[in-house]
Amino acid sequence: MAMKVLIGLLAGLLLFSNGARASTQSATGSGVSKEVTLNNLRSRVPRGATVTDTNCITIGTGDFSYRYRCTIKWE
């Protein structure tokens, strides 16, 4: 009996996690230019998808310059 409940619970969690992942996709990349990095990430967005969010953070490097780590999300 306990095994059936455990299997049912695991199956439910698996179905729930796949459904949440299927609705929103994202890509992350980094580069020395925020604009170029975002453009490269936009090229990964499938045709017909809608970009819902972009986010970039600035990362300082040891030689007093910066890199950008950007994420783009789409549905």
CHARMM internal coordinates of N, CA and C (Angstrom, degrees):
IC EDIT
DIST 1 N 1 CA 1.4510
DIST 1 CA 1 C 1.5238
ANGL 1 N 1 CA 1 C 110.81
DIST 1 C 2 N 1.3066
ANGL 1 CA 1 C 2 N 117.04
DIHE 1 N 1 CA 1 C 2 N -47.37
DIST 2 N 2 CA 1.4610
ANGL 1 C 2 N 2 CA 121.31
DIHE 1 CA 1 C 2 N 2 CA -179.04
DIST 2 CA 2 C 1.5370
ANGL 2 N 2 CA 2 C 110.84
DIHE 1 C 2 N 2 CA 2 C -63.60
DIST 2 C 3 N 1.3152
ANGL 2 CA 2 C 3 N 116.80
DIHE 2 N 2 CA 2 C 3 N -35.01
DIST 3 N 3 CA 1.4642
ANGL 2 C 3 N 3 CA 121.32
DIHE 2 CA 2 C 3 N 3 CA 179.42
DIST 3 CA 3 C 1.5300
ANGL 3 N 3 CA 3 C 110.32
DIHE 2 C 3 N 3 CA 3 C -65.02
DIST 3 C 4 N 1.3471
ANGL 3 CA 3 C 4 N 117.89
DIHE 3 N 3 CA 3 C 4 N -40.27
DIST 4 N 4 CA 1.4629
ANGL 3 C 4 N 4 CA 121.22
DIHE 3 CA 3 C 4 N 4 CA 178.58
DIST 4 CA 4 C 1.5247
ANGL 4 N 4 CA 4 C 110.93
DIHE 3 C 4 N 4 CA 4 C -63.90
DIST 4 C 5 N 1.3129
ANGL 4 CA 4 C 5 N 116.29
DIHE 4 N 4 CA 4 C 5 N -40.91
DIST 5 N 5 CA 1.4657
ANGL 4 C 5 N 5 CA 120.76
DIHE 4 CA 4 C 5 N 5 CA 178.80
DIST 5 CA 5 C 1.5235
ANGL 5 N 5 CA 5 C 109.80
DIHE 4 C 5 N 5 CA 5 C -64.65
DIST 5 C 6 N 1.3135
ANGL 5 CA 5 C 6 N 117.22
DIHE 5 N 5 CA 5 C 6 N -43.85
DIST 6 N 6 CA 1.4642
ANGL 5 C 6 N 6 CA 121.44
DIHE 5 CA 5 C 6 N 6 CA 179.81
DIST 6 CA 6 C 1.5279
ANGL 6 N 6 CA 6 C 111.13
DIHE 5 C 6 N 6 CA 6 C -63.46
DIST 6 C 7 N 1.3114
ANGL 6 CA 6 C 7 N 117.56
DIHE 6 N 6 CA 6 C 7 N -43.22
DIST 7 N 7 CA 1.4673
ANGL 6 C 7 N 7 CA 121.53
DIHE 6 CA 6 C 7 N 7 CA 178.87
DIST 7 CA 7 C 1.5356
ANGL 7 N 7 CA 7 C 109.94
DIHE 6 C 7 N 7 CA 7 C -64.05
DIST 7 C 8 N 1.3204
ANGL 7 CA 7 C 8 N 116.99
DIHE 7 N 7 CA 7 C 8 N -42.42
DIST 8 N 8 CA 1.4640
ANGL 7 C 8 N 8 CA 120.73
DIHE 7 CA 7 C 8 N 8 CA 177.96
DIST 8 CA 8 C 1.5172
ANGL 8 N 8 CA 8 C 111.77
DIHE 7 C 8 N 8 CA 8 C -62.50
DIST 8 C 9 N 1.3179
ANGL 8 CA 8 C 9 N 116.50
DIHE 8 N 8 CA 8 C 9 N -41.77
DIST 9 N 9 CA 1.4658
ANGL 8 C 9 N 9 CA 121.06
DIHE 8 CA 8 C 9 N 9 CA 178.88
DIST 9 CA 9 C 1.5260
ANGL 9 N 9 CA 9 C 111.07
DIHE 8 C 9 N 9 CA 9 C -64.51
DIST 9 C 10 N 1.3145
ANGL 9 CA 9 C 10 N 117.14
DIHE 9 N 9 CA 9 C 10 N -45.48
DIST 10 N 10 CA 1.4657
ANGL 9 C 10 N 10 CA 120.60
DIHE 9 CA 9 C 10 N 10 CA 178.90
DIST 10 CA 10 C 1.5273
ANGL 10 N 10 CA 10 C 111.93
DIHE 9 C 10 N 10 CA 10 C -63.99
DIST 10 C 11 N 1.3176
ANGL 10 CA 10 C 11 N 117.48
DIHE 10 N 10 CA 10 C 11 N -39.61
DIST 11 N 11 CA 1.4670
ANGL 10 C 11 N 11 CA 121.20
DIHE 10 CA 10 C 11 N 11 CA 178.10
DIST 11 CA 11 C 1.5231
ANGL 11 N 11 CA 11 C 110.33
DIHE 10 C 11 N 11 CA 11 C -64.32
DIST 11 C 12 N 1.3174
ANGL 11 CA 11 C 12 N 117.23
DIHE 11 N 11 CA 11 C 12 N -41.51
DIST 12 N 12 CA 1.4654
ANGL 11 C 12 N 12 CA 121.18
DIHE 11 CA 11 C 12 N 12 CA 178.09
DIST 12 CA 12 C 1.5215
ANGL 12 N 12 CA 12 C 111.93
DIHE 11 C 12 N 12 CA 12 C -63.33
DIST 12 C 13 N 1.3246
ANGL 12 CA 12 C 13 N 116.97
DIHE 12 N 12 CA 12 C 13 N -42.70
DIST 13 N 13 CA 1.4615
ANGL 12 C 13 N 13 CA 120.58
DIHE 12 CA 12 C 13 N 13 CA 177.82
DIST 13 CA 13 C 1.5171
ANGL 13 N 13 CA 13 C 111.55
DIHE 12 C 13 N 13 CA 13 C -64.30
DIST 13 C 14 N 1.3101
ANGL 13 CA 13 C 14 N 116.93
DIHE 13 N 13 CA 13 C 14 N -39.62
DIST 14 N 14 CA 1.4576
ANGL 13 C 14 N 14 CA 120.95
DIHE 13 CA 13 C 14 N 14 CA 178.57
DIST 14 CA 14 C 1.5225
ANGL 14 N 14 CA 14 C 110.86
DIHE 13 C 14 N 14 CA 14 C -63.42
DIST 14 C 15 N 1.3084
ANGL 14 CA 14 C 15 N 118.03
DIHE 14 N 14 CA 14 C 15 N -45.76
DIST 15 N 15 CA 1.4671
ANGL 14 C 15 N 15 CA 121.85
DIHE 14 CA 14 C 15 N 15 CA 178.95
DIST 15 CA 15 C 1.5150
ANGL 15 N 15 CA 15 C 111.10
DIHE 14 C 15 N 15 CA 15 C -64.18
DIST 15 C 16 N 1.3206
ANGL 15 CA 15 C 16 N 117.96
DIHE 15 N 15 CA 15 C 16 N -41.01
DIST 16 N 16 CA 1.4625
ANGL 15 C 16 N 16 CA 121.41
DIHE 15 CA 15 C 16 N 16 CA 179.84
DIST 16 CA 16 C 1.5159
ANGL 16 N 16 CA 16 C 111.57
DIHE 15 C 16 N 16 CA 16 C -65.10
DIST 16 C 17 N 1.3217
ANGL 16 CA 16 C 17 N 117.97
DIHE 16 N 16 CA 16 C 17 N -43.61
DIST 17 N 17 CA 1.4644
ANGL 16 C 17 N 17 CA 120.73
DIHE 16 CA 16 C 17 N 17 CA -177.68
DIST 17 CA 17 C 1.5244
ANGL 17 N 17 CA 17 C 111.11
DIHE 16 C 17 N 17 CA 17 C -67.46
DIST 17 C 18 N 1.3372
ANGL 17 CA 17 C 18 N 118.85
DIHE 17 N 17 CA 17 C 18 N -37.06
DIST 18 N 18 CA 1.4610
ANGL 17 C 18 N 18 CA 121.10
DIHE 17 CA 17 C 18 N 18 CA 177.50
DIST 18 CA 18 C 1.5189
ANGL 18 N 18 CA 18 C 111.66
DIHE 17 C 18 N 18 CA 18 C -67.25
DIST 18 C 19 N 1.3088
ANGL 18 CA 18 C 19 N 118.67
DIHE 18 N 18 CA 18 C 19 N -36.85
DIST 19 N 19 CA 1.4536
ANGL 18 C 19 N 19 CA 121.89
DIHE 18 CA 18 C 19 N 19 CA 178.98
DIST 19 CA 19 C 1.5167
ANGL 19 N 19 CA 19 C 111.78
DIHE 18 C 19 N 19 CA 19 C -67.20
DIST 19 C 20 N 1.2985
ANGL 19 CA 19 C 20 N 117.87
DIHE 19 N 19 CA 19 C 20 N -38.95
DIST 20 N 20 CA 1.4585
ANGL 19 C 20 N 20 CA 121.01
DIHE 19 CA 19 C 20 N 20 CA -179.91
DIST 20 CA 20 C 1.5215
ANGL 20 N 20 CA 20 C 110.73
DIHE 19 C 20 N 20 CA 20 C -69.40
DIST 20 C 21 N 1.3031
ANGL 20 CA 20 C 21 N 117.09
DIHE 20 N 20 CA 20 C 21 N -35.71
DIST 21 N 21 CA 1.4471
ANGL 20 C 21 N 21 CA 120.50
DIHE 20 CA 20 C 21 N 21 CA -178.59
DIST 21 CA 21 C 1.5238
ANGL 21 N 21 CA 21 C 112.70
DIHE 20 C 21 N 21 CA 21 C -74.01
DIST 21 C 22 N 1.3074
ANGL 21 CA 21 C 22 N 117.16
DIHE 21 N 21 CA 21 C 22 N -29.78
DIST 22 N 22 CA 1.4622
ANGL 21 C 22 N 22 CA 120.85
DIHE 21 CA 21 C 22 N 22 CA -174.25
DIST 22 CA 22 C 1.5238
ANGL 22 N 22 CA 22 C 112.90
DIHE 21 C 22 N 22 CA 22 C -71.95
DIST 22 C 23 N 1.3290
ANGL 22 CA 22 C 23 N 118.78
DIHE 22 N 22 CA 22 C 23 N -24.42
DIST 23 N 23 CA 1.4484
ANGL 22 C 23 N 23 CA 120.14
DIHE 22 CA 22 C 23 N 23 CA -174.52
DIST 23 CA 23 C 1.5283
ANGL 23 N 23 CA 23 C 113.14
DIHE 22 C 23 N 23 CA 23 C -82.75
DIST 23 C 24 N 1.3016
ANGL 23 CA 23 C 24 N 119.28
DIHE 23 N 23 CA 23 C 24 N -29.81
DIST 24 N 24 CA 1.4616
ANGL 23 C 24 N 24 CA 121.74
DIHE 23 CA 23 C 24 N 24 CA -177.85
DIST 24 CA 24 C 1.5243
ANGL 24 N 24 CA 24 C 109.25
DIHE 23 C 24 N 24 CA 24 C -127.02
DIST 24 C 25 N 1.3148
ANGL 24 CA 24 C 25 N 115.54
DIHE 24 N 24 CA 24 C 25 N 131.38
DIST 25 N 25 CA 1.4577
ANGL 24 C 25 N 25 CA 121.65
DIHE 24 CA 24 C 25 N 25 CA 177.13
DIST 25 CA 25 C 1.5201
ANGL 25 N 25 CA 25 C 108.21
DIHE 24 C 25 N 25 CA 25 C -118.94
DIST 25 C 26 N 1.3245
ANGL 25 CA 25 C 26 N 116.83
DIHE 25 N 25 CA 25 C 26 N 159.85
DIST 26 N 26 CA 1.4615
ANGL 25 C 26 N 26 CA 119.91
DIHE 25 CA 25 C 26 N 26 CA 179.57
DIST 26 CA 26 C 1.5220
ANGL 26 N 26 CA 26 C 110.02
DIHE 25 C 26 N 26 CA 26 C -151.51
DIST 26 C 27 N 1.3137
ANGL 26 CA 26 C 27 N 114.10
DIHE 26 N 26 CA 26 C 27 N 162.92
DIST 27 N 27 CA 1.4581
ANGL 26 C 27 N 27 CA 121.65
DIHE 26 CA 26 C 27 N 27 CA 174.66
DIST 27 CA 27 C 1.5253
ANGL 27 N 27 CA 27 C 107.40
DIHE 26 C 27 N 27 CA 27 C -142.40
DIST 27 C 28 N 1.3226
ANGL 27 CA 27 C 28 N 116.37
DIHE 27 N 27 CA 27 C 28 N 144.71
DIST 28 N 28 CA 1.4615
ANGL 27 C 28 N 28 CA 122.45
DIHE 27 CA 27 C 28 N 28 CA -179.96
DIST 28 CA 28 C 1.5158
ANGL 28 N 28 CA 28 C 108.95
DIHE 27 C 28 N 28 CA 28 C -127.77
DIST 28 C 29 N 1.3291
ANGL 28 CA 28 C 29 N 116.07
DIHE 28 N 28 CA 28 C 29 N 141.76
DIST 29 N 29 CA 1.4528
ANGL 28 C 29 N 29 CA 121.34
DIHE 28 CA 28 C 29 N 29 CA 177.46
DIST 29 CA 29 C 1.5142
ANGL 29 N 29 CA 29 C 110.21
DIHE 28 C 29 N 29 CA 29 C -154.50
DIST 29 C 30 N 1.3235
ANGL 29 CA 29 C 30 N 116.03
DIHE 29 N 29 CA 29 C 30 N 170.98
DIST 30 N 30 CA 1.4609
ANGL 29 C 30 N 30 CA 119.74
DIHE 29 CA 29 C 30 N 30 CA 179.35
DIST 30 CA 30 C 1.5211
ANGL 30 N 30 CA 30 C 109.61
DIHE 29 C 30 N 30 CA 30 C -139.11
DIST 30 C 31 N 1.3265
ANGL 30 CA 30 C 31 N 114.66
DIHE 30 N 30 CA 30 C 31 N 157.88
DIST 31 N 31 CA 1.4540
ANGL 30 C 31 N 31 CA 120.74
DIHE 30 CA 30 C 31 N 31 CA 179.30
DIST 31 CA 31 C 1.5184
ANGL 31 N 31 CA 31 C 110.90
DIHE 30 C 31 N 31 CA 31 C -174.58
DIST 31 C 32 N 1.3240
ANGL 31 CA 31 C 32 N 116.43
DIHE 31 N 31 CA 31 C 32 N 178.32
DIST 32 N 32 CA 1.4607
ANGL 31 C 32 N 32 CA 121.44
DIHE 31 CA 31 C 32 N 32 CA -177.63
DIST 32 CA 32 C 1.5207
ANGL 32 N 32 CA 32 C 112.54
DIHE 31 C 32 N 32 CA 32 C -84.79
DIST 32 C 33 N 1.3324
ANGL 32 CA 32 C 33 N 117.82
DIHE 32 N 32 CA 32 C 33 N -14.02
DIST 33 N 33 CA 1.4565
ANGL 32 C 33 N 33 CA 122.13
DIHE 32 CA 32 C 33 N 33 CA 179.00
DIST 33 CA 33 C 1.5225
ANGL 33 N 33 CA 33 C 108.83
DIHE 32 C 33 N 33 CA 33 C -124.66
DIST 33 C 34 N 1.3257
ANGL 33 CA 33 C 34 N 116.21
DIHE 33 N 33 CA 33 C 34 N 128.60
DIST 34 N 34 CA 1.4575
ANGL 33 C 34 N 34 CA 120.62
DIHE 33 CA 33 C 34 N 34 CA 179.53
DIST 34 CA 34 C 1.5291
ANGL 34 N 34 CA 34 C 110.81
DIHE 33 C 34 N 34 CA 34 C -63.11
DIST 34 C 35 N 1.3253
ANGL 34 CA 34 C 35 N 116.95
DIHE 34 N 34 CA 34 C 35 N -43.89
DIST 35 N 35 CA 1.4595
ANGL 34 C 35 N 35 CA 120.83
DIHE 34 CA 34 C 35 N 35 CA -177.36
DIST 35 CA 35 C 1.5310
ANGL 35 N 35 CA 35 C 111.89
DIHE 34 C 35 N 35 CA 35 C -64.16
DIST 35 C 36 N 1.3281
ANGL 35 CA 35 C 36 N 116.44
DIHE 35 N 35 CA 35 C 36 N -44.46
DIST 36 N 36 CA 1.4663
ANGL 35 C 36 N 36 CA 120.22
DIHE 35 CA 35 C 36 N 36 CA -179.67
DIST 36 CA 36 C 1.5287
ANGL 36 N 36 CA 36 C 110.07
DIHE 35 C 36 N 36 CA 36 C -66.02
DIST 36 C 37 N 1.3143
ANGL 36 CA 36 C 37 N 117.19
DIHE 36 N 36 CA 36 C 37 N -41.47
DIST 37 N 37 CA 1.4593
ANGL 36 C 37 N 37 CA 120.85
DIHE 36 CA 36 C 37 N 37 CA 179.49
DIST 37 CA 37 C 1.5238
ANGL 37 N 37 CA 37 C 110.90
DIHE 36 C 37 N 37 CA 37 C -61.95
DIST 37 C 38 N 1.3384
ANGL 37 CA 37 C 38 N 117.17
DIHE 37 N 37 CA 37 C 38 N -45.29
DIST 38 N 38 CA 1.4656
ANGL 37 C 38 N 38 CA 120.08
DIHE 37 CA 37 C 38 N 38 CA 178.70
DIST 38 CA 38 C 1.5247
ANGL 38 N 38 CA 38 C 111.31
DIHE 37 C 38 N 38 CA 38 C -64.76
DIST 38 C 39 N 1.3281
ANGL 38 CA 38 C 39 N 117.94
DIHE 38 N 38 CA 38 C 39 N -39.94
DIST 39 N 39 CA 1.4696
ANGL 38 C 39 N 39 CA 120.33
DIHE 38 CA 38 C 39 N 39 CA 177.85
DIST 39 CA 39 C 1.5238
ANGL 39 N 39 CA 39 C 111.43
DIHE 38 C 39 N 39 CA 39 C -63.01
DIST 39 C 40 N 1.3345
ANGL 39 CA 39 C 40 N 117.08
DIHE 39 N 39 CA 39 C 40 N -40.42
DIST 40 N 40 CA 1.4699
ANGL 39 C 40 N 40 CA 120.02
DIHE 39 CA 39 C 40 N 40 CA 177.04
DIST 40 CA 40 C 1.5218
ANGL 40 N 40 CA 40 C 110.74
DIHE 39 C 40 N 40 CA 40 C -62.88
DIST 40 C 41 N 1.3282
ANGL 40 CA 40 C 41 N 117.06
DIHE 40 N 40 CA 40 C 41 N -40.06
DIST 41 N 41 CA 1.4594
ANGL 40 C 41 N 41 CA 120.43
DIHE 40 CA 40 C 41 N 41 CA 179.41
DIST 41 CA 41 C 1.5246
ANGL 41 N 41 CA 41 C 111.28
DIHE 40 C 41 N 41 CA 41 C -69.40
DIST 41 C 42 N 1.3280
ANGL 41 CA 41 C 42 N 117.33
DIHE 41 N 41 CA 41 C 42 N -36.65
DIST 42 N 42 CA 1.4713
ANGL 41 C 42 N 42 CA 120.05
DIHE 41 CA 41 C 42 N 42 CA 178.41
DIST 42 CA 42 C 1.5289
ANGL 42 N 42 CA 42 C 111.20
DIHE 41 C 42 N 42 CA 42 C -62.98
DIST 42 C 43 N 1.3215
ANGL 42 CA 42 C 43 N 116.90
DIHE 42 N 42 CA 42 C 43 N -28.34
DIST 43 N 43 CA 1.4661
ANGL 42 C 43 N 43 CA 119.03
DIHE 42 CA 42 C 43 N 43 CA 178.92
DIST 43 CA 43 C 1.5245
ANGL 43 N 43 CA 43 C 111.82
DIHE 42 C 43 N 43 CA 43 C -69.09
DIST 43 C 44 N 1.3270
ANGL 43 CA 43 C 44 N 118.23
DIHE 43 N 43 CA 43 C 44 N -15.46
DIST 44 N 44 CA 1.4659
ANGL 43 C 44 N 44 CA 122.44
DIHE 43 CA 43 C 44 N 44 CA 178.09
DIST 44 CA 44 C 1.5272
ANGL 44 N 44 CA 44 C 113.06
DIHE 43 C 44 N 44 CA 44 C -87.52
DIST 44 C 45 N 1.3365
ANGL 44 CA 44 C 45 N 116.72
DIHE 44 N 44 CA 44 C 45 N -11.23
DIST 45 N 45 CA 1.4600
ANGL 44 C 45 N 45 CA 120.30
DIHE 44 CA 44 C 45 N 45 CA -178.55
DIST 45 CA 45 C 1.5292
ANGL 45 N 45 CA 45 C 108.66
DIHE 44 C 45 N 45 CA 45 C -72.65
DIST 45 C 46 N 1.3272
ANGL 45 CA 45 C 46 N 118.03
DIHE 45 N 45 CA 45 C 46 N 128.31
DIST 46 N 46 CA 1.4624
ANGL 45 C 46 N 46 CA 120.43
DIHE 45 CA 45 C 46 N 46 CA -179.16
DIST 46 CA 46 C 1.5366
ANGL 46 N 46 CA 46 C 111.61
DIHE 45 C 46 N 46 CA 46 C -64.36
DIST 46 C 47 N 1.3351
ANGL 46 CA 46 C 47 N 115.41
DIHE 46 N 46 CA 46 C 47 N 151.54
DIST 47 N 47 CA 1.4614
ANGL 46 C 47 N 47 CA 120.24
DIHE 46 CA 46 C 47 N 47 CA 176.15
DIST 47 CA 47 C 1.5076
ANGL 47 N 47 CA 47 C 110.28
DIHE 46 C 47 N 47 CA 47 C -59.38
DIST 47 C 48 N 1.3148
ANGL 47 CA 47 C 48 N 115.65
DIHE 47 N 47 CA 47 C 48 N 136.12
DIST 48 N 48 CA 1.4550
ANGL 47 C 48 N 48 CA 120.86
DIHE 47 CA 47 C 48 N 48 CA 178.88
DIST 48 CA 48 C 1.5168
ANGL 48 N 48 CA 48 C 114.01
DIHE 47 C 48 N 48 CA 48 C 88.69
DIST 48 C 49 N 1.3303
ANGL 48 CA 48 C 49 N 117.86
DIHE 48 N 48 CA 48 C 49 N -11.13
DIST 49 N 49 CA 1.4626
ANGL 48 C 49 N 49 CA 120.61
DIHE 48 CA 48 C 49 N 49 CA 178.93
DIST 49 CA 49 C 1.5280
ANGL 49 N 49 CA 49 C 109.38
DIHE 48 C 49 N 49 CA 49 C -81.90
DIST 49 C 50 N 1.3200
ANGL 49 CA 49 C 50 N 116.03
DIHE 49 N 49 CA 49 C 50 N 156.09
DIST 50 N 50 CA 1.4569
ANGL 49 C 50 N 50 CA 122.43
DIHE 49 CA 49 C 50 N 50 CA 179.65
DIST 50 CA 50 C 1.5203
ANGL 50 N 50 CA 50 C 109.28
DIHE 49 C 50 N 50 CA 50 C -111.81
DIST 50 C 51 N 1.3427
ANGL 50 CA 50 C 51 N 116.23
DIHE 50 N 50 CA 50 C 51 N 126.62
DIST 51 N 51 CA 1.4675
ANGL 50 C 51 N 51 CA 120.89
DIHE 50 CA 50 C 51 N 51 CA 176.59
DIST 51 CA 51 C 1.5175
ANGL 51 N 51 CA 51 C 107.95
DIHE 50 C 51 N 51 CA 51 C -71.87
DIST 51 C 52 N 1.3245
ANGL 51 CA 51 C 52 N 116.58
DIHE 51 N 51 CA 51 C 52 N 126.11
DIST 52 N 52 CA 1.4644
ANGL 51 C 52 N 52 CA 121.27
DIHE 51 CA 51 C 52 N 52 CA -177.44
DIST 52 CA 52 C 1.5217
ANGL 52 N 52 CA 52 C 113.14
DIHE 51 C 52 N 52 CA 52 C -106.05
DIST 52 C 53 N 1.3484
ANGL 52 CA 52 C 53 N 117.93
DIHE 52 N 52 CA 52 C 53 N -20.90
DIST 53 N 53 CA 1.4619
ANGL 52 C 53 N 53 CA 119.16
DIHE 52 CA 52 C 53 N 53 CA -177.24
DIST 53 CA 53 C 1.5154
ANGL 53 N 53 CA 53 C 109.69
DIHE 52 C 53 N 53 CA 53 C -163.77
DIST 53 C 54 N 1.3294
ANGL 53 CA 53 C 54 N 116.01
DIHE 53 N 53 CA 53 C 54 N 143.36
DIST 54 N 54 CA 1.4579
ANGL 53 C 54 N 54 CA 121.84
DIHE 53 CA 53 C 54 N 54 CA 169.04
DIST 54 CA 54 C 1.5199
ANGL 54 N 54 CA 54 C 107.24
DIHE 53 C 54 N 54 CA 54 C -131.12
DIST 54 C 55 N 1.3198
ANGL 54 CA 54 C 55 N 115.21
DIHE 54 N 54 CA 54 C 55 N 144.33
DIST 55 N 55 CA 1.4542
ANGL 54 C 55 N 55 CA 120.34
DIHE 54 CA 54 C 55 N 55 CA -178.31
DIST 55 CA 55 C 1.5199
ANGL 55 N 55 CA 55 C 108.67
DIHE 54 C 55 N 55 CA 55 C -147.95
DIST 55 C 56 N 1.3369
ANGL 55 CA 55 C 56 N 116.78
DIHE 55 N 55 CA 55 C 56 N 133.13
DIST 56 N 56 CA 1.4563
ANGL 55 C 56 N 56 CA 121.01
DIHE 55 CA 55 C 56 N 56 CA 177.15
DIST 56 CA 56 C 1.5204
ANGL 56 N 56 CA 56 C 109.58
DIHE 55 C 56 N 56 CA 56 C -130.17
DIST 56 C 57 N 1.3236
ANGL 56 CA 56 C 57 N 115.50
DIHE 56 N 56 CA 56 C 57 N 140.75
DIST 57 N 57 CA 1.4663
ANGL 56 C 57 N 57 CA 120.22
DIHE 56 CA 56 C 57 N 57 CA 171.97
DIST 57 CA 57 C 1.5245
ANGL 57 N 57 CA 57 C 108.17
DIHE 56 C 57 N 57 CA 57 C -119.30
DIST 57 C 58 N 1.3168
ANGL 57 CA 57 C 58 N 115.40
DIHE 57 N 57 CA 57 C 58 N 149.42
DIST 58 N 58 CA 1.4571
ANGL 57 C 58 N 58 CA 122.00
DIHE 57 CA 57 C 58 N 58 CA -179.68
DIST 58 CA 58 C 1.5219
ANGL 58 N 58 CA 58 C 108.61
DIHE 57 C 58 N 58 CA 58 C -95.42
DIST 58 C 59 N 1.3207
ANGL 58 CA 58 C 59 N 115.67
DIHE 58 N 58 CA 58 C 59 N 131.27
DIST 59 N 59 CA 1.4571
ANGL 58 C 59 N 59 CA 121.41
DIHE 58 CA 58 C 59 N 59 CA -179.64
DIST 59 CA 59 C 1.5230
ANGL 59 N 59 CA 59 C 107.74
DIHE 58 C 59 N 59 CA 59 C -118.61
DIST 59 C 60 N 1.3276
ANGL 59 CA 59 C 60 N 117.07
DIHE 59 N 59 CA 59 C 60 N 120.31
DIST 60 N 60 CA 1.4544
ANGL 59 C 60 N 60 CA 121.13
DIHE 59 CA 59 C 60 N 60 CA 176.82
DIST 60 CA 60 C 1.5174
ANGL 60 N 60 CA 60 C 110.23
DIHE 59 C 60 N 60 CA 60 C -77.82
DIST 60 C 61 N 1.3262
ANGL 60 CA 60 C 61 N 115.92
DIHE 60 N 60 CA 60 C 61 N 138.94
DIST 61 N 61 CA 1.4618
ANGL 60 C 61 N 61 CA 120.29
DIHE 60 CA 60 C 61 N 61 CA 177.13
DIST 61 CA 61 C 1.5228
ANGL 61 N 61 CA 61 C 109.04
DIHE 60 C 61 N 61 CA 61 C -106.54
DIST 61 C 62 N 1.2933
ANGL 61 CA 61 C 62 N 116.74
DIHE 61 N 61 CA 61 C 62 N 171.67
DIST 62 N 62 CA 1.4625
ANGL 61 C 62 N 62 CA 121.55
DIHE 61 CA 61 C 62 N 62 CA -175.15
DIST 62 CA 62 C 1.5168
ANGL 62 N 62 CA 62 C 114.74
DIHE 61 C 62 N 62 CA 62 C -68.72
DIST 62 C 63 N 1.3167
ANGL 62 CA 62 C 63 N 118.07
DIHE 62 N 62 CA 62 C 63 N -16.93
DIST 63 N 63 CA 1.4679
ANGL 62 C 63 N 63 CA 119.96
DIHE 62 CA 62 C 63 N 63 CA -177.00
DIST 63 CA 63 C 1.5308
ANGL 63 N 63 CA 63 C 111.77
DIHE 62 C 63 N 63 CA 63 C -103.37
DIST 63 C 64 N 1.3269
ANGL 63 CA 63 C 64 N 117.41
DIHE 63 N 63 CA 63 C 64 N 31.07
DIST 64 N 64 CA 1.4634
ANGL 63 C 64 N 64 CA 124.32
DIHE 63 CA 63 C 64 N 64 CA 176.29
DIST 64 CA 64 C 1.5266
ANGL 64 N 64 CA 64 C 113.26
DIHE 63 C 64 N 64 CA 64 C 61.72
DIST 64 C 65 N 1.3165
ANGL 64 CA 64 C 65 N 117.09
DIHE 64 N 64 CA 64 C 65 N 30.47
DIST 65 N 65 CA 1.4599
ANGL 64 C 65 N 65 CA 121.32
DIHE 64 CA 64 C 65 N 65 CA 173.49
DIST 65 CA 65 C 1.5232
ANGL 65 N 65 CA 65 C 108.03
DIHE 64 C 65 N 65 CA 65 C -122.54
DIST 65 C 66 N 1.3156
ANGL 65 CA 65 C 66 N 116.47
DIHE 65 N 65 CA 65 C 66 N 177.99
DIST 66 N 66 CA 1.4512
ANGL 65 C 66 N 66 CA 121.39
DIHE 65 CA 65 C 66 N 66 CA -175.42
DIST 66 CA 66 C 1.5176
ANGL 66 N 66 CA 66 C 111.54
DIHE 65 C 66 N 66 CA 66 C -128.43
DIST 66 C 67 N 1.3221
ANGL 66 CA 66 C 67 N 114.66
DIHE 66 N 66 CA 66 C 67 N 152.87
DIST 67 N 67 CA 1.4581
ANGL 66 C 67 N 67 CA 122.97
DIHE 66 CA 66 C 67 N 67 CA 170.65
DIST 67 CA 67 C 1.5180
ANGL 67 N 67 CA 67 C 106.16
DIHE 66 C 67 N 67 CA 67 C -126.69
DIST 67 C 68 N 1.2977
ANGL 67 CA 67 C 68 N 115.58
DIHE 67 N 67 CA 67 C 68 N 159.21
DIST 68 N 68 CA 1.4555
ANGL 67 C 68 N 68 CA 121.11
DIHE 67 CA 67 C 68 N 68 CA 179.51
DIST 68 CA 68 C 1.5191
ANGL 68 N 68 CA 68 C 109.54
DIHE 67 C 68 N 68 CA 68 C -118.82
DIST 68 C 69 N 1.3219
ANGL 68 CA 68 C 69 N 116.22
DIHE 68 N 68 CA 68 C 69 N 133.41
DIST 69 N 69 CA 1.4650
ANGL 68 C 69 N 69 CA 121.60
DIHE 68 CA 68 C 69 N 69 CA 172.47
DIST 69 CA 69 C 1.5204
ANGL 69 N 69 CA 69 C 105.99
DIHE 68 C 69 N 69 CA 69 C -110.72
DIST 69 C 70 N 1.3224
ANGL 69 CA 69 C 70 N 115.36
DIHE 69 N 69 CA 69 C 70 N 116.11
DIST 70 N 70 CA 1.4618
ANGL 69 C 70 N 70 CA 121.20
DIHE 69 CA 69 C 70 N 70 CA -174.87
DIST 70 CA 70 C 1.5215
ANGL 70 N 70 CA 70 C 110.38
DIHE 69 C 70 N 70 CA 70 C -118.71
DIST 70 C 71 N 1.3215
ANGL 70 CA 70 C 71 N 114.07
DIHE 70 N 70 CA 70 C 71 N 149.45
DIST 71 N 71 CA 1.4545
ANGL 70 C 71 N 71 CA 122.67
DIHE 70 CA 70 C 71 N 71 CA 175.24
DIST 71 CA 71 C 1.5130
ANGL 71 N 71 CA 71 C 108.51
DIHE 70 C 71 N 71 CA 71 C -128.93
DIST 71 C 72 N 1.3128
ANGL 71 CA 71 C 72 N 115.53
DIHE 71 N 71 CA 71 C 72 N 137.06
DIST 72 N 72 CA 1.4609
ANGL 71 C 72 N 72 CA 121.25
DIHE 71 CA 71 C 72 N 72 CA 176.48
DIST 72 CA 72 C 1.5169
ANGL 72 N 72 CA 72 C 107.33
DIHE 71 C 72 N 72 CA 72 C -124.03
DIST 72 C 73 N 1.3508
ANGL 72 CA 72 C 73 N 115.90
DIHE 72 N 72 CA 72 C 73 N 136.68
DIST 73 N 73 CA 1.4679
ANGL 72 C 73 N 73 CA 121.04
DIHE 72 CA 72 C 73 N 73 CA -179.24
DIST 73 CA 73 C 1.5176
ANGL 73 N 73 CA 73 C 108.69
DIHE 72 C 73 N 73 CA 73 C -120.48
DIST 73 C 74 N 1.3346
ANGL 73 CA 73 C 74 N 115.27
DIHE 73 N 73 CA 73 C 74 N 145.39
DIST 74 N 74 CA 1.4567
ANGL 73 C 74 N 74 CA 120.21
DIHE 73 CA 73 C 74 N 74 CA 177.98
DIST 74 CA 74 C 1.5221
ANGL 74 N 74 CA 74 C 110.71
DIHE 73 C 74 N 74 CA 74 C -143.95
DIST 74 C 75 N 1.3191
ANGL 74 CA 74 C 75 N 114.38
DIHE 74 N 74 CA 74 C 75 N 162.65
DIST 75 N 75 CA 1.4716
ANGL 74 C 75 N 75 CA 121.87
DIHE 74 CA 74 C 75 N 75 CA 176.32
DIST 75 CA 75 C 1.4872
ANGL 75 N 75 CA 75 C 109.29
DIHE 74 C 75 N 75 CA 75 C -124.30
END
COOR INIT
IC SEED 1 N 1 CA 1 C
IC BUILD
